[in-house]
Amino acid sequence: MVSPHSAAIRLLLSTALALFTFTVVIGILNGIDLVEFSHKALLTHVHVGTLGWITMGVIASALWLFAMGDTPGKDAGLIRLLGYAAPLSITAYSLAFLTTTNVIRPLLGALVGLVILATFLWTARQARGRTLSVPHIGILGAVMMSVLGAVLGILLGLRLAGNESITIRTADAHPAAMVVGFLVPVGMALAEWALDGTSTIRRATTAGWFQIGLPLLGGIFVIIGLLADIVPLVTLSLPFEVIGLIILVIRMRPSLMATSLTATATARHGLMALVYLIVNLGIFVYLIGKYFSKEIDPPVHLLLALDHSMFIGVMTNGLLALIMRFRRPVAPMVDHLVFVGVNAGIAVFIVGLLAESAPLKQLATPVMGGAILLAVATGISALRGATQDAST
């Protein structure tokens, strides 16, 4: 079955890959300590990755999953608008971090927020009367949390532009909303989808609802705790995250046991996404226990390990698997090089961050970055004319 919105999905995924190139190149040059970038350049590096790569990929996932079985032409005008508005607004907003700190940035952020809100409203409407699988629930919950993250990002932008009536606590709540409330549920959804392509056509069980619902609730606790300066609420999110991840591992055990790391299939990317979800949660637990619960600022290298385990280990594996389902096949050697380069690279990179070892980071960065750039180059070409269905 062909997706009725394949043109918009191709555009979103191709643009996401192209924008990711910027993030990767900056990351390589910074990781090998060849160039010392300004704070604005590093903020652009982060936001092109989180918005241009991850959020755009999540919007494509929503259009794909929640239009399965729809007749061609349904919502064609709206989806076409989202297909153009998302890349244009996200690109403009991300690049604004490179050039300005004034009110233009939150204004462009508001445009991105409207695109995300429109995606959420469409997704929520499409969910009514539809058989919802765990990936459906994860994507829906993630888009909802992305709306909250966008609001906090706009408020933070206004604060940085000079509006001191807005609490500075948005500086902590905004990234927390995106990492805990947004990325954990969507990471779970993409990992499950990658491990088992038929998971999108099976109704979610009670365990599946808890798997996604508990981390979402944990994310809300983190946001409220940081905004209201209630540290116990932040700590309370931990058991929700842990239980959700345990449910995922138990539910996906048969698929995990059947996954081959040498087969050029999406499942191995799903396996590694799940592995890095565990790594990410382990680092998060350590940070809360040793630093956040005592209201101590953690070392930057630990925060970078937390972020990269999620951004590359979880989300890049998940999104590469998503793209593999939609694009035309490429040479098996390309898939092998991408898989090994990304996962060996991020493993050594995280160890380098945790151990504060510059040589390990410098070794891992070009391997990881080069593998991602290979995925970008081959992925954009292979997406042309692709129309595969999400359940294949």
DAFEN-V966894 format. One record per backbone hydrogen bond with DSSP energy under -0.5 kcal/mol. NH is the residue of the N-H (numbers start at 1). CO is the residue of the C=O. Records with the same first field share a line. If there is no record, write none. Layout:
NH=CO  CO
This chain:
3=387
6=3
9=5
10=6
11=7
12=8
13=9
14=10
15=11
16=12
17=13
18=14
19=15
20=16
21=17  18
22=18  19
23=19
24=20
25=21
26=22
27=23
28=24
29=25
30=26
31=27
32=28
33=30
34=29
35=29
37=35
42=38
43=39
44=40
45=41
46=42
47=43
48=44
49=45
50=46
51=47
52=47
53=48  49
54=49
55=50
56=51
57=53
58=54
59=55
60=56
61=57
62=58
63=59
64=60
65=61
66=62
67=64
68=65
70=67
74=71
76=73
79=75
80=76
81=77
82=78
83=79
84=80  81
85=81
86=82
88=84
89=85
90=86
91=87
92=88
93=89
94=90
95=91
96=92
97=93  94
98=95
99=95  96
100=96
105=102
106=102
107=103
108=104
109=105
110=106
111=107
112=108
113=109
114=110
115=111
116=112
117=113
118=114
119=115
120=116
121=117
122=118
123=119
124=120
125=121
126=122
127=123
128=124  125
130=127
132=130
133=131
137=133
138=134
139=135
140=136
141=137
142=138
143=139
144=140
145=141
146=142
147=143
148=144
149=145
150=146
151=147
152=148
153=149
154=150
155=151
156=152
157=153
158=154
159=155
160=156
161=157
162=159
163=158
164=162
166=163
170=167
171=168
172=169
173=169
174=170
176=172
177=173
178=174
179=175
180=176
181=176
182=177
183=178
184=179
186=182
187=183
188=184
189=185
190=186
191=187
192=188
193=189
194=190
195=191
196=192
199=196
200=197
201=198
202=199
204=132
209=205
210=206
211=207
212=208
213=209
214=210
215=211
216=212
217=213
218=214
219=215
220=216
221=217
222=218
223=219
224=220
225=221
226=222
227=223
228=224
230=225
231=229
233=230
234=230
235=231
236=232
237=233  234
238=235
240=236
241=237
242=238
243=239
244=240
245=241
246=242
247=243
248=244
249=245
250=246
251=247
252=248
253=250
256=252
257=253
258=254
259=255  256
265=263
268=265
269=265  266
270=266
271=267
272=268
273=269
274=270
275=271
276=272
277=273
278=274
279=275
280=276
281=277
282=278
283=279
284=280
285=281
286=282
287=283
288=284
289=285
290=286
291=287
292=287
293=288
294=291
295=292
296=291
302=299
303=299
304=300
305=301
306=302
307=303
308=304
309=305
310=306
311=307
312=308
313=308
314=309  310
315=310
316=311
317=312
318=314
319=315
320=316
321=317
322=318
323=319
324=320
325=321
326=322  323
327=323
328=382
334=331
335=331
336=332
337=333
338=334
339=335
340=336
341=337
342=338
343=339
344=340
345=340  341
346=342
347=343
348=344
349=345
350=346
351=347
352=348
353=349
354=350
355=351
356=353
357=352
358=356
361=357
362=358
363=359
364=360
365=361
366=362
367=363
368=364
369=365
370=366
371=367
372=368
373=369
374=370
375=371
376=372
377=373
378=374
379=375
380=376
381=377
382=378
383=379
384=380  381
386=383
388=326
392=389
